[in-house]
Structures are given as structure tokens and as C-alpha cells.
Amino acid sequence: MGKDGHGYVRTYGKGFVPSNLWGTKSQVGNQKVLDEVKINSQVELQSLQERMQKEMEVKLKEQVKAMEAELLGNFKNVLT
């Protein structure tokens, strides 16, 4: 079959150039940057969600302890 000519994509016929299939170099570069940003933002979002979940758990535990203390105080008042 031989080597592809400059600006020619094998099996796609005449007039079809690599940029039609894969985009220009700048488009490919921009897409790579966009993909990296998407991945980084997803990782950051997941990290934030995990941190928020932990903080919510801590606050919930604090609220449960406060309610327990209040109930114990009320129970002691009832007994006396």
C-alpha cells in the first residue's frame, strides 16, 4: 500500500484530510486541555463532597449529643 501522502488519510478517499477526522492541532490541544479540566473539576468536586459529608456527620453527632444531654437533664428534673 505504501506510505500515506502528506495530508491524506488512507481508506477515506481523495479530499479527506487528517484535520477532517481528528481536527486541527490547536483543536486537539484545546480538547486535551478541556478533558484535563473536566477530570480535575470532577476530582475536586468529589473531594468537596466528601469533606462536606464528613463535616455534616460531625455536626449531626454534636446535635445528637446535645439532644441526649437535654433529654438526660429533663429526665433528671422529672425524677426529682
C-alpha positions as CSV (number, residue, x, y, z in Angstrom):
1,M,0.0,0.0,0.0
2,G,2.9,2.4,0.6
3,K,3.2,5.4,2.8
4,D,0.4,7.9,3.1
5,G,0.9,11.1,1.2
6,H,1.0,14.4,3.1
7,G,-2.5,15.5,4.1
8,Y,-4.0,12.2,3.0
9,V,-6.0,9.7,5.1
10,R,-5.9,6.1,3.8
11,T,-9.3,4.5,3.1
12,Y,-11.3,7.7,3.3
13,G,-10.7,8.7,-0.3
14,K,-9.4,11.8,-2.0
15,G,-10.1,15.2,-0.5
16,F,-10.3,13.8,3.0
17,V,-7.5,15.3,5.2
18,P,-6.5,14.4,8.7
19,S,-8.0,17.6,10.2
20,N,-11.4,16.4,8.9
21,L,-11.1,13.3,11.0
22,W,-9.2,14.4,14.1
23,G,-9.3,18.2,14.0
24,T,-6.5,20.7,13.7
25,K,-3.5,20.6,16.1
26,S,-5.0,23.6,18.0
27,Q,-8.4,21.8,18.3
28,V,-6.7,18.6,19.5
29,G,-4.7,20.6,22.0
30,N,-7.7,22.5,23.2
31,Q,-9.7,19.3,23.6
32,K,-6.9,17.8,25.7
33,V,-6.9,20.8,28.0
34,L,-10.6,20.7,28.2
35,D,-10.5,17.0,29.1
36,E,-7.9,17.7,31.8
37,V,-10.0,20.5,33.3
38,K,-13.1,18.2,33.3
39,I,-11.2,15.5,35.1
40,N,-9.7,17.9,37.6
41,S,-13.0,19.5,38.3
42,Q,-14.6,16.1,38.9
43,V,-11.9,15.1,41.3
44,E,-12.2,18.5,43.1
45,L,-16.0,18.1,43.3
46,Q,-15.7,14.6,44.7
47,S,-13.2,15.9,47.3
48,L,-15.5,18.7,48.3
49,Q,-18.5,16.4,48.6
50,E,-16.5,14.0,50.8
51,R,-15.4,16.9,53.0
52,M,-18.9,18.3,53.3
53,Q,-20.2,14.8,54.2
54,K,-17.6,14.5,57.0
55,E,-18.5,17.9,58.3
56,M,-22.2,17.1,58.3
57,E,-21.6,13.9,60.2
58,V,-19.6,15.8,62.8
59,K,-22.4,18.4,63.2
60,L,-25.0,15.6,63.4
61,K,-23.1,13.9,66.1
62,E,-22.8,17.1,68.0
63,Q,-26.5,17.7,67.7
64,V,-27.3,14.1,68.9
65,K,-25.0,14.6,71.9
66,A,-26.7,18.0,72.7
67,M,-30.2,16.3,72.5
68,E,-29.1,13.4,74.7
69,A,-27.8,15.9,77.3
70,E,-31.0,17.8,77.2
71,L,-33.1,14.6,77.5
72,L,-31.0,13.5,80.4
73,G,-31.4,16.9,82.1
74,N,-35.2,16.7,81.6
75,F,-35.3,13.2,82.9
76,K,-33.3,14.1,86.0
77,N,-35.8,17.0,86.6
78,V,-38.7,14.6,86.2
79,L,-37.2,12.2,88.8
80,T,-36.6,14.9,91.3
